[in-house]
Amino acid sequence: MTIGGFKNHPYIPNSVEEVQKEMLKELGLDSLEDLHAEIPEELKLKSKLNLPEPFKSEYELRRNLEQTLEKNKTCKDYINFLGAGCWQHYVPAICDEINGRSEFLTAYAGEAYNDHGRFQALFEYESLVAELIDMDVVNVPTYDWAQAAATSIRMAARITNRKEALVVGTIDREKLLIIKNYCDPAVNIRLINYDKETGKMDLEDLKAKLSENTAAVYFENPSFLGFIEDQGQEISDMAHNAGAISIVGVDPSSLGVLAPPSHYGADIICGDLQPLGIHMNYGGGQSGFISTRDEEKFVMEFPSRLFGVAPTVKEGEYGFGDIAYDRTSFGNLREKGKEFVGTHTSLWAITAGVYLSLMGPKGMYELGQNIMQKSQYAIQELGKIKGVKGSRFNSINFKEFVVDFNDTGKTVEEINKELLKRGIFGGKDLSKDFPELGQCGLYCVTEIHLKEDIDKLVNSLREIIEG
């Protein structure tokens, strides 16, 4: 395509040569390369990118994209048993209906005078999550659970003025990398060993590693590997006795049937809202929440926004607004803020609020009961396959569990490839992240799985393994 005799790229503004020359003249430069003069020559690509020629019409582009997308197989096409941080739950239609409304969907960064309803919606979300986890203060959420955990650890470090955190050894390795990156260099992260038979935290190792420099002990319940950590009170007590803060990461979908971490000593609770009415969306809607008691030492360390009921300029009148706004990086503190806080996931907070208000306590109990019954059935049936252990650890699981394939003579990678041929997404291959477990896969069962889905998985694995 040409304009005025010069080549023009249909997707890049100002790509006409005349326009480029005019802009370069205004900048006092001779060529586009001058814009990148500070980049060392050895880092520059000397050849053209291997890209296809641009399409000449919107129709051709759309047709090509649709053909490419049709190669994907989604959880609508296949039965999905993959979780590992992003789980397939049922999303009630009302969640999409509410979060698609213009006053929420397009309310990027408004304030009370031009963004009616969002502050109250976020306050209601905070109240509902606080009731679910039986804690006082809940923040407007962070990007995801990993950031929520990292921020919780940094909060603990500021409160205790210490520079080390002990983290459970069964943590997701991707989450661990994010935590280390986010906490460096303020907080040093050390892993706590876990019992190879139960998966639970090794309390002797915890005792040995606790010191006067320990700011926090972080563990998850249910764990990343799916089992329920029933030593929560002991872990919290050991942390407190060392002057450290107990931080617990939790899957909120479990709290209809499991006691919230506040009941076994947690000072800070964090987790991901994704199970609460949010689609997986190619890996997320992820949305991390943080919660603490209503104590100044905790509240003033939140870097993110908190909404509460506050008095207005009119005597006797109250409204919904920011609490201690000045402590944030976009408040008056600016560069002295606790941490940088940018765009957050407020729309997912509103969605989670809708989900929780729809479910209520009874609904959350039924959800948890449904999930546990189905996951226990899956573990039991998988254990009947020759060479397979339905659960690698001798512990009770919630919705995820580690299936042991070590005695089958096949790798998880090989098994998952065969499952794909049968229209099934198998569990996460743990052999790289947890090599000590050998050939094990992390499987997930939720309320969306029917008995026939689980039976299809079991029968398919039996065909693959037993022949």
C-alpha positions in Angstrom: 0.0 0.0 0.0 1.4 3.4 -0.9 0.4 7.0 -0.2 1.9 9.8 -2.2 4.5 7.5 -3.6 5.8 6.4 -0.1 5.4 3.0 1.5 2.9 2.9 4.3 2.2 0.2 7.0 -1.5 -0.2 7.5 -1.2 -0.9 11.3 1.5 1.6 12.3 0.5 5.3 12.5 2.8 7.9 11.0 4.7 5.3 9.0 4.6 7.4 5.8 8.1 8.5 4.9 7.1 12.2 4.6 5.6 12.2 8.0 8.6 10.4 9.5 11.0 13.0 8.0 8.9 15.8 9.4 8.9 14.3 12.9 12.6 13.6 12.8 13.3 17.2 11.8 11.2 18.4 14.7 13.3 16.2 17.1 16.6 17.3 15.5 17.4 13.8 14.4 18.6 12.4 11.0 17.1 8.9 11.2 14.9 6.5 13.2 18.0 4.7 14.3 19.1 7.9 16.2 16.1 7.3 18.5 17.9 4.3 19.8 21.5 5.5 19.8 22.0 4.6 23.5 21.4 0.8 22.8 24.7 -1.1 22.2 25.2 -2.4 18.7 25.6 -6.0 19.9 22.0 -5.9 21.2 20.5 -4.6 17.9 18.9 -7.0 15.4 20.6 -6.6 12.1 18.1 -8.5 10.0 14.4 -8.0 9.3 11.9 -9.7 11.6 10.5 -12.9 10.2 6.9 -11.6 9.9 4.3 -12.2 7.2 3.4 -9.4 4.8 0.4 -7.3 6.1 -3.0 -8.2 4.9 -4.6 -5.7 2.6 -8.1 -5.9 4.1 -9.8 -6.2 7.4 -11.6 -9.3 6.1 -8.4 -11.1 5.2 -6.9 -10.3 8.5 -10.0 -11.5 10.4 -10.2 -14.7 8.4 -6.6 -15.5 9.1 -7.0 -14.9 12.8 -10.1 -17.0 13.0 -8.3 -19.9 11.2 -5.4 -19.6 13.7 -7.7 -19.5 16.7 -9.6 -22.6 15.5 -6.4 -24.5 16.2 -6.8 -23.9 19.9 -8.6 -26.5 22.1 -10.4 -24.9 25.1 -12.1 -26.3 28.2 -15.4 -26.0 26.2 -14.0 -28.6 23.8 -12.0 -30.8 26.2 -12.6 -32.0 29.8 -10.2 -30.1 32.0 -8.4 -31.5 35.1 -5.7 -28.8 35.1 -5.7 -26.3 38.0 -2.4 -25.2 39.6 -3.3 -21.6 40.3 -6.1 -21.0 37.8 -9.2 -23.2 38.3 -12.2 -24.0 36.2 -15.3 -23.2 38.3 -18.8 -22.5 37.2 -19.5 -18.8 36.6 -23.1 -17.7 37.2 -24.5 -15.6 34.4 -25.2 -12.7 36.8 -21.5 -12.2 37.4 -20.9 -11.4 33.7 -24.1 -9.4 33.6 -23.0 -7.1 36.4 -19.3 -6.7 35.6 -20.3 -5.9 32.0 -22.3 -2.9 33.0 -20.8 0.4 31.8 -20.5 2.0 35.3 -18.2 -0.8 36.3 -16.6 -2.0 33.1 -15.4 1.5 32.0 -14.8 3.0 35.4 -11.0 2.9 35.1 -9.9 5.6 37.6 -12.9 7.8 38.5 -13.6 9.3 41.9 -16.8 9.6 43.9 -18.1 12.7 42.2 -18.1 11.1 38.7 -18.0 7.4 39.4 -21.3 6.7 41.2 -21.6 3.3 42.7 -18.1 1.8 42.3 -16.9 2.8 45.8 -20.0 1.2 47.4 -19.6 -1.9 45.2 -16.0 -2.3 46.4 -16.9 -1.7 50.0 -19.5 -4.4 49.7 -16.9 -6.8 48.1 -14.5 -6.1 51.0 -17.3 -6.7 53.5 -18.3 -10.0 51.9 -14.7 -11.3 51.7 -14.1 -10.2 55.3 -17.1 -12.2 56.4 -15.9 -15.3 54.4 -12.4 -15.2 56.0 -13.6 -13.8 59.3 -11.2 -10.9 59.3 -11.6 -7.1 59.6 -9.9 -5.3 56.8 -9.8 -6.3 53.1 -8.0 -4.4 50.4 -9.0 -3.4 46.8 -7.2 -6.3 45.2 -3.7 -6.6 43.7 -2.9 -8.2 40.3 -2.9 -11.8 41.6 -2.2 -14.2 44.5 1.6 -14.0 43.9 1.7 -10.2 44.3 -0.7 -10.4 47.3 1.7 -12.9 49.0 4.7 -10.8 48.2 3.1 -7.6 49.4 1.9 -9.4 52.6 5.5 -10.5 53.3 6.8 -6.9 52.7 4.1 -5.6 55.0 5.3 -8.0 57.7 8.9 -6.9 57.2 8.0 -3.3 57.7 5.9 -4.0 60.8 8.6 -6.2 62.4 11.6 -4.3 61.0 13.1 -7.7 60.0 14.5 -8.8 56.7 13.9 -12.5 56.3 10.7 -14.6 55.6 10.3 -18.4 55.8 8.1 -19.8 53.0 6.5 -23.2 52.8 8.4 -25.6 50.6 5.4 -26.8 48.6 4.7 -23.4 47.1 4.1 -23.0 43.4 7.6 -22.4 41.9 6.3 -19.6 39.6 4.7 -17.9 42.6 8.0 -18.3 44.5 10.0 -16.6 41.7 7.5 -13.6 41.8 7.8 -13.3 45.6 11.6 -13.4 45.5 11.6 -10.8 42.7 9.1 -8.5 44.4 10.8 -8.8 47.9 14.4 -8.4 46.7 16.4 -6.8 48.2 14.2 -5.8 51.1 13.4 -9.4 52.3 15.4 -12.6 52.0 13.2 -15.6 51.2 14.1 -19.1 52.7 12.1 -22.3 52.0 10.9 -24.6 54.8 11.2 -28.3 54.2 8.1 -30.5 53.9 7.3 -34.0 55.1 7.7 -36.4 52.1 4.9 -38.7 53.2 2.2 -36.1 54.2 3.4 -33.0 52.3 2.8 -31.0 55.5 5.3 -28.5 56.8 8.3 -30.0 58.6 7.9 -28.3 62.0 11.4 -29.3 63.1 12.9 -27.5 60.1 10.7 -24.5 60.8 11.9 -24.4 64.4 15.5 -24.6 63.3 15.1 -21.7 60.8 13.1 -19.3 62.9 15.3 -16.5 64.3 15.2 -13.0 65.6 15.5 -11.9 62.0 12.3 -13.7 60.8 9.7 -11.2 59.8 7.1 -13.8 58.7 6.2 -17.4 58.1 4.1 -17.9 55.0 2.2 -21.1 54.2 -0.9 -22.0 52.2 -4.1 -23.9 53.1 -5.0 -25.8 51.0 -1.5 -26.1 49.8 -0.4 -25.7 46.2 -0.2 -29.5 46.0 -3.8 -29.7 47.2 -3.6 -31.2 50.7 -5.0 -29.6 53.8 -2.4 -28.3 56.2 -3.8 -29.2 59.7 -0.9 -27.8 61.6 -1.9 -24.2 61.1 -2.2 -23.3 64.8 1.2 -24.8 65.7 2.8 -23.0 62.8 1.3 -19.6 63.8 2.2 -20.2 67.5 5.8 -20.9 66.5 6.0 -17.8 64.4 4.5 -15.6 67.1 6.8 -17.0 69.7 9.7 -15.9 67.5 8.2 -12.4 67.2 7.2 -13.1 63.5 3.9 -12.6 61.7 1.9 -15.6 60.5 0.7 -15.2 56.8 -1.6 -17.7 55.3 -2.5 -18.0 51.6 -5.9 -19.5 51.0 -8.2 -20.6 48.2 -11.5 -18.8 49.0 -13.6 -21.6 47.4 -12.5 -23.9 50.3 -13.9 -21.7 53.1 -17.4 -23.0 53.0 -16.1 -26.2 54.5 -12.7 -25.3 56.0 -12.0 -23.0 58.9 -10.6 -19.6 57.8 -6.9 -19.0 58.7 -8.0 -16.3 61.2 -9.2 -19.2 63.4 -5.7 -20.7 63.6 -3.5 -17.6 64.2 -3.1 -15.9 60.9 -2.2 -12.2 61.2 -2.4 -11.6 57.4 -4.5 -13.6 55.0 -4.1 -13.5 51.2 -5.3 -15.4 48.2 -6.8 -15.2 44.7 -10.4 -14.2 43.9 -10.4 -16.1 40.6 -12.5 -19.0 42.0 -15.3 -16.6 42.9 -17.2 -16.1 39.6 -14.2 -15.2 37.3 -13.5 -17.0 34.1 -10.1 -18.5 33.4 -9.5 -16.3 30.4 -6.2 -17.8 29.0 -4.7 -18.0 32.5 -6.7 -15.3 34.4 -8.8 -13.2 35.6 -6.4 -13.4 38.5 -7.0 -11.0 41.4 -5.1 -11.1 44.7 -6.7 -10.0 48.0 -5.0 -9.2 51.4 -6.7 -9.1 54.8 -5.7 -8.2 58.3 -7.2 -7.3 61.7 -8.4 -3.7 62.2 -5.2 -2.6 63.9 -3.3 0.5 62.9 0.0 -1.3 62.6 -1.5 -3.5 59.9 -3.8 -1.0 58.2 -1.1 1.6 57.7 1.1 -0.9 55.9 -1.4 -1.7 53.1 0.0 -0.1 49.9 -3.4 -0.5 48.1 -6.7 1.3 48.5 -9.1 0.5 51.3 -12.7 1.6 51.1 -14.9 2.3 54.2 -17.8 4.2 55.4 -16.7 7.8 56.3 -18.3 11.1 57.2 -18.9 13.6 54.4 -18.5 17.4 54.6 -22.2 17.5 55.7 -22.7 16.9 59.4 -24.4 13.6 60.1 -24.0 12.3 56.6 -21.8 9.3 55.6 -20.5 8.0 52.3 -18.1 5.4 50.9 -14.5 6.6 50.5 -10.8 5.9 50.8 -9.4 5.1 54.2 -5.9 6.5 55.1 -5.4 7.4 51.4 -2.2 9.3 52.1 -0.3 6.0 52.8 -0.6 5.0 49.1 2.0 5.7 46.3 -0.6 7.9 44.6 -1.5 9.7 47.7 0.5 12.6 49.3 3.4 10.3 50.1 4.3 9.6 46.4 7.8 8.3 46.3 7.7 7.6 50.1 4.7 5.3 49.7 4.9 1.8 51.1 5.1 0.3 47.7 4.2 1.3 44.2 0.6 0.6 43.4 -0.7 1.0 39.8 -3.7 -0.4 38.0 -5.4 -3.0 40.1 -8.2 -5.5 39.4 -11.2 -3.7 40.8 -13.6 -5.2 38.2 -12.8 -8.7 39.5 -13.4 -7.5 43.1 -16.9 -6.4 42.1 -17.4 -9.7 40.3 -16.3 -11.7 43.4 -18.7 -9.5 45.5 -21.6 -10.5 43.2 -20.6 -14.1 43.4 -20.4 -14.2 47.2 -23.7 -12.3 47.6 -25.4 -14.8 45.3 -23.9 -17.9 47.0 -24.3 -16.8 50.6 -22.9 -19.0 53.5 -25.1 -22.0 52.5 -24.0 -21.8 48.9 -20.3 -21.7 49.8 -20.8 -24.7 52.1 -22.5 -26.7 49.3 -19.8 -25.7 46.9 -17.1 -27.0 49.2 -18.9 -30.1 50.0 -19.6 -30.8 46.3 -15.9 -30.3 45.4 -14.6 -32.5 48.2 -16.9 -35.4 47.4 -16.0 -35.4 43.8 -12.2 -35.0 44.4 -12.3 -37.9 46.9 -14.2 -40.1 44.4 -11.5 -39.3 41.7 -8.7 -40.1 44.1 -10.4 -43.4 45.0 -11.0 -44.5 41.4 -7.6 -43.4 40.1 -6.0 -45.5 42.8 -7.6 -48.6 41.3 -5.5 -48.3 38.2 -2.4 -50.6 38.1 0.7 -48.7 39.1 -1.1 -45.5 40.0 -1.5 -43.9 43.4 -4.6 -41.7 43.5 -2.9 -39.4 46.0 0.9 -39.1 46.5 0.5 -37.8 50.1 -1.1 -39.3 53.1 -3.3 -36.3 53.7 -6.8 -35.0 53.1 -7.2 -33.0 49.9 -9.6 -30.3 48.9 -10.0 -29.9 45.1 -6.4 -30.7 43.9 -4.3 -33.8 44.5 -1.0 -35.2 43.4 -1.4 -38.4 41.3 1.7 -40.6 41.4 2.6 -42.4 38.1 6.1 -43.5 39.1 5.3 -47.2 39.0 3.6 -47.1 35.6 6.8 -46.9 33.5 5.4 -43.8 31.8 6.2 -40.1 32.2 3.5 -37.5 33.0 4.4 -35.8 29.7 3.7 -39.0 27.8 0.4 -39.6 29.7 -0.8 -36.0 29.1 -0.1 -36.3 25.3 -2.2 -39.5 25.2 -5.0 -37.8 27.2 -5.1 -34.9 24.7 -5.8 -37.4 22.0 -8.8 -38.5 24.0 -10.1 -34.9 24.6 -8.8 -34.5 28.1 -6.5 -31.9 29.7 -4.4 -33.9 32.2 -2.9 -32.5 35.4 0.2 -30.3 35.7 3.5 -32.1 35.2 5.4 -31.7 38.5 8.6 -33.4 37.4 10.5 -30.2 36.8 9.3 -28.1 39.7 9.3 -30.9 42.2 11.9 -33.4 40.9 12.0 -35.2 44.2 8.4 -36.5 43.5 9.5 -38.1 40.2 6.6 -38.6 37.8 3.6 -37.0 39.5 0.8 -34.8 38.1 -1.3 -32.2 40.0 -4.9 -32.9 39.1 -7.9 -30.7 39.9 -11.6 -31.5 40.4 -14.3 -28.9 41.0 -18.0 -28.6 40.9 -18.0 -28.5 37.1 -16.9 -32.1 36.9 -19.7 -34.7 36.5 -19.2 -38.3 37.5 -19.1 -39.2 33.9 -16.1 -36.8 33.4 -14.2 -38.4 36.2 -15.0 -41.9 34.9 -13.8 -40.9 31.4 -10.5 -39.8 32.9 -10.1 -43.0 34.9 -11.0 -45.2 31.9 -8.7 -43.2 29.6 -5.7 -43.5 32.0 -6.4 -47.2 32.4 -6.2 -47.7 28.6 -3.0 -45.6 28.4 -1.2 -47.3 31.3 -2.5 -50.9 31.2 -2.9 -51.1 27.5 
